[in-house]
Amino acid sequence: MKVYFLGTGTSQGIPVIGSHHPVCQSSDPKDSRLRVSVWIHWDDHSFVIDCGPDFRQQMLVSHCQKVDAILYTHEHADHTAGLDDIRPFNFKQGAIPIYAHGRVLANLRTRFGYVFETENRYPGAPSVMPIEVKESVPFPIGDKTAIPINVYHGNLQVFGYRIDDFAYLTDVKTIDASEIQKLKGVKVLVVNALREEPHHSHFNLEEALAFIALVQPEKTYLTHISHHFGFHEEIQKKLPENVYLAYDNLEITI
């Protein structure tokens, strides 16, 4: 199984529009970050977690040729605003399954009503098959199983996902001990670490490292990175062994 980091940035991306912050002015390509998302693929199976406003660009850069389904973590725009851009895949494949919490599906129906319209559909509109993800109920994706991991982004419930020995969690601030148990034995963990300073709804670096110590994966990649965290190369030097700062277009094999 391969995991391709389509985007590793926070909701504004890096560089931030109009910002003169040194990281936003960096010439290092690892300091440029699109909105957070991953593409997971193996054999003939291909899945994307989250579909944000940079989806079109991410698909072109990654050379992704098909999307069997989209797994959503939550409804915030940096994770969902690219839904309209699935149309080229629809033209080749037909309707695409989208997996999400019932609350998230309801939110998408409100924001993208034309996508879910069953009568008088606009020709060429995106086409999806909504599938509700329920807490503690694994579901099949391809010939593997996705296990939803319940976390909280401030007061907002968010799903992470475990697939075999890989787990992806973003926008985490708190997680119950029972959910941490579902992550035991993972070889590769991806988790958010926004910056070094505390934040009201995201792990900062200290919190992310404490969480990693509880899960004890073989390797961890940090994502959902703010420009306030600092330069990629400088951050990486501070990290413990087997903890890495992810960057856009990084691909790992599990």
C-alpha positions as CSV (number, residue, x, y, z in Angstrom):
1,M,0.0,0.0,0.0
2,K,1.2,3.5,-0.9
3,V,0.3,6.7,0.8
4,Y,0.7,9.9,-1.2
5,F,0.5,13.2,0.7
6,L,-1.6,15.4,-1.6
7,G,-1.5,18.3,0.9
8,T,0.0,18.9,4.3
9,G,-1.1,22.5,5.1
10,T,-3.6,24.0,7.3
11,S,-6.9,25.7,6.2
12,Q,-5.1,28.7,4.5
13,G,-2.3,26.7,2.9
14,I,1.2,27.9,2.7
15,P,2.0,30.5,1.4
16,V,-0.9,32.4,3.0
17,I,-2.4,35.0,0.7
18,G,-0.8,38.4,1.3
19,S,1.5,37.1,4.0
20,H,5.0,38.4,4.5
21,H,5.9,35.7,7.1
22,P,9.3,34.2,6.3
23,V,8.0,30.7,5.8
24,C,5.5,32.1,3.3
25,Q,8.4,33.6,1.4
26,S,10.5,30.5,1.5
27,S,12.0,29.1,-1.7
28,D,12.1,25.5,-0.3
29,P,9.3,23.6,-2.0
30,K,8.8,21.6,1.2
31,D,7.5,24.9,2.8
32,S,4.7,25.2,0.2
33,R,1.7,23.3,1.5
34,L,-1.7,22.7,-0.1
35,R,-4.8,21.9,2.0
36,V,-4.5,18.6,3.9
37,S,-5.4,15.3,2.1
38,V,-3.9,11.9,1.2
39,W,-4.3,9.4,-1.6
40,I,-4.0,5.8,-0.6
41,H,-3.6,3.1,-3.3
42,W,-2.7,-0.5,-3.7
43,D,-3.1,-3.0,-6.6
44,D,-6.0,-1.6,-8.6
45,H,-7.6,0.2,-5.6
46,S,-7.5,4.0,-5.1
47,F,-9.0,6.1,-2.3
48,V,-8.7,9.7,-1.2
49,I,-9.2,11.0,2.3
50,D,-10.8,14.4,2.2
51,C,-11.4,16.5,-0.9
52,G,-10.4,20.1,-0.2
53,P,-10.2,23.2,-2.4
54,D,-6.9,22.2,-3.9
55,F,-8.3,18.8,-5.1
56,R,-8.0,19.5,-8.9
57,Q,-4.4,20.7,-8.6
58,Q,-3.5,17.7,-6.4
59,M,-5.0,15.2,-8.8
60,L,-3.0,16.7,-11.7
61,V,0.3,16.8,-9.8
62,S,-0.1,13.3,-8.4
63,H,-1.2,11.8,-11.7
64,C,-4.0,10.0,-9.9
65,Q,-6.1,8.3,-12.6
66,K,-9.1,7.1,-10.6
67,V,-10.8,7.5,-7.3
68,D,-12.8,4.5,-6.0
69,A,-14.2,6.5,-3.1
70,I,-13.6,9.5,-0.9
71,L,-13.4,9.2,2.9
72,Y,-14.3,12.4,4.7
73,T,-12.9,13.3,8.2
74,H,-15.3,16.2,8.8
75,E,-17.2,19.0,7.1
76,H,-14.8,22.0,7.3
77,A,-14.2,23.6,3.9
78,D,-10.5,22.8,3.7
79,H,-11.5,19.1,3.8
80,T,-14.6,19.3,1.5
81,A,-14.7,22.3,-0.8
82,G,-13.3,20.4,-3.8
83,L,-16.3,18.1,-4.3
84,D,-17.3,19.7,-7.6
85,D,-13.9,18.8,-9.1
86,I,-14.6,15.0,-9.0
87,R,-16.5,15.4,-12.3
88,P,-13.7,14.1,-14.5
89,F,-13.7,10.9,-12.5
90,N,-17.5,10.7,-12.8
91,F,-17.2,10.9,-16.6
92,K,-14.8,7.9,-16.6
93,Q,-16.2,5.9,-13.7
94,G,-19.8,7.0,-12.9
95,A,-21.0,7.9,-9.4
96,I,-18.3,7.9,-6.7
97,P,-19.0,6.6,-3.2
98,I,-18.4,9.1,-0.4
99,Y,-18.0,7.9,3.2
100,A,-18.7,10.3,6.0
101,H,-20.5,10.8,9.3
102,G,-24.2,11.4,8.9
103,R,-23.8,15.0,10.0
104,V,-21.2,15.6,7.3
105,L,-23.4,14.1,4.6
106,A,-26.2,16.4,5.7
107,N,-23.8,19.4,5.5
108,L,-22.6,18.5,2.0
109,R,-26.3,18.1,0.9
110,T,-26.9,21.7,2.1
111,R,-23.8,23.2,0.5
112,F,-23.7,21.1,-2.7
113,G,-27.4,20.5,-3.2
114,Y,-27.0,20.1,-7.0
115,V,-24.7,17.1,-6.4
116,F,-27.3,15.2,-4.5
117,E,-30.3,16.3,-6.6
118,T,-32.2,13.2,-7.8
119,E,-34.7,15.0,-10.1
120,N,-34.0,17.6,-12.8
121,R,-30.2,17.0,-12.3
122,Y,-28.0,19.5,-14.2
123,P,-26.2,17.6,-17.0
124,G,-22.6,17.1,-16.0
125,A,-23.1,17.7,-12.3
126,P,-20.9,15.6,-10.0
127,S,-22.4,12.2,-9.0
128,V,-21.9,10.6,-5.6
129,M,-23.2,7.6,-3.6
130,P,-23.3,8.8,0.0
131,I,-22.6,6.2,2.6
132,E,-22.8,7.0,6.3
133,V,-19.9,6.1,8.6
134,K,-20.9,5.2,12.1
135,E,-18.7,5.2,15.2
136,S,-17.0,1.9,15.9
137,V,-18.4,0.3,12.7
138,P,-15.6,-0.8,10.3
139,F,-16.5,-0.8,6.6
140,P,-14.9,-2.4,3.5
141,I,-12.9,-0.3,1.0
142,G,-11.6,-2.4,-1.9
143,D,-10.3,-5.7,-0.4
144,K,-9.4,-4.0,2.9
145,T,-11.3,-2.7,5.9
146,A,-11.4,0.9,7.2
147,I,-11.8,1.3,10.9
148,P,-13.2,4.8,11.9
149,I,-11.4,6.4,14.8
150,N,-13.4,9.0,16.8
151,V,-11.6,12.2,17.8
152,Y,-12.5,15.7,18.6
153,H,-11.5,18.9,16.9
154,G,-12.3,21.3,19.7
155,N,-16.0,20.3,20.3
156,L,-16.5,18.9,16.8
157,Q,-16.5,15.2,16.2
158,V,-14.0,14.1,13.5
159,F,-13.3,10.6,12.0
160,G,-9.8,9.4,11.5
161,Y,-9.3,6.1,9.7
162,R,-7.1,3.0,10.2
163,I,-6.5,0.7,7.2
164,D,-4.3,-2.3,8.0
165,D,-1.1,-1.0,9.6
166,F,-1.7,2.6,8.6
167,A,-3.7,5.3,10.5
168,Y,-4.6,8.8,9.4
169,L,-5.8,11.4,11.9
170,T,-6.2,15.1,11.3
171,D,-7.6,18.1,13.1
172,V,-7.3,16.2,16.5
173,K,-7.3,18.0,19.8
174,T,-8.6,15.2,22.1
175,I,-9.1,11.5,21.8
176,D,-10.5,9.0,24.3
177,A,-8.4,6.1,25.6
178,S,-10.8,3.6,24.0
179,E,-10.1,5.1,20.6
180,I,-6.3,5.0,21.1
181,Q,-6.7,1.3,21.7
182,K,-7.9,0.9,18.1
183,L,-4.6,2.4,16.9
184,K,-2.4,-0.1,18.8
185,G,0.0,-2.0,16.4
186,V,-0.1,0.5,13.6
187,K,3.2,0.7,11.8
188,V,2.7,4.2,10.3
189,L,0.7,7.0,11.9
190,V,-0.2,10.3,10.3
191,V,-1.4,13.0,12.8
192,N,-1.7,16.7,12.9
193,A,0.7,19.1,14.6
194,L,-0.2,22.6,13.8
195,R,2.6,24.5,15.5
196,E,4.6,24.7,18.7
197,E,2.3,27.1,20.5
198,P,-1.0,25.7,22.0
199,H,-4.1,25.9,19.9
200,H,-7.7,25.6,21.0
201,S,-8.7,22.8,18.5
202,H,-5.5,21.3,17.1
203,F,-2.6,19.3,18.6
204,N,0.5,21.4,18.9
205,L,3.9,19.7,18.7
206,E,4.0,18.8,22.4
207,E,0.6,17.2,22.3
208,A,1.2,15.3,19.1
209,L,4.4,13.8,20.5
210,A,2.6,12.8,23.7
211,F,0.0,11.1,21.6
212,I,2.6,9.3,19.5
213,A,4.2,8.0,22.7
214,L,0.8,6.4,23.6
215,V,0.2,4.8,20.2
216,Q,3.9,3.7,19.7
217,P,3.9,3.4,15.9
218,E,7.1,2.5,14.1
219,K,7.0,5.7,12.2
220,T,4.9,8.9,12.4
221,Y,4.4,11.7,9.9
222,L,3.1,15.1,11.0
223,T,0.7,17.0,8.9
224,H,-1.8,19.9,8.9
225,I,1.2,22.3,9.3
226,S,0.9,26.0,9.8
227,H,3.4,28.5,8.6
228,H,3.8,29.5,12.3
229,F,5.5,26.2,12.9
230,G,8.6,27.3,11.0
231,F,10.8,26.1,8.2
232,H,10.5,22.4,7.2
233,E,14.2,21.7,7.5
234,E,14.5,23.4,10.9
235,I,11.5,21.6,12.3
236,Q,12.7,18.2,11.2
237,K,16.0,18.7,13.1
238,K,14.0,19.1,16.3
239,L,11.9,15.9,15.9
240,P,12.6,12.6,17.7
241,E,13.8,9.6,15.8
242,N,11.2,8.0,13.5
243,V,9.0,11.2,13.6
244,Y,9.0,13.1,10.3
245,L,7.4,16.3,9.0
246,A,5.4,15.3,6.0
247,Y,5.4,17.5,2.9
248,D,3.4,17.8,-0.2
249,N,4.0,15.0,-2.8
250,L,5.8,12.8,-0.4
251,E,4.9,9.1,-1.1
252,I,5.6,6.3,1.4
253,T,5.1,2.6,1.1
254,I,3.6,0.5,3.9
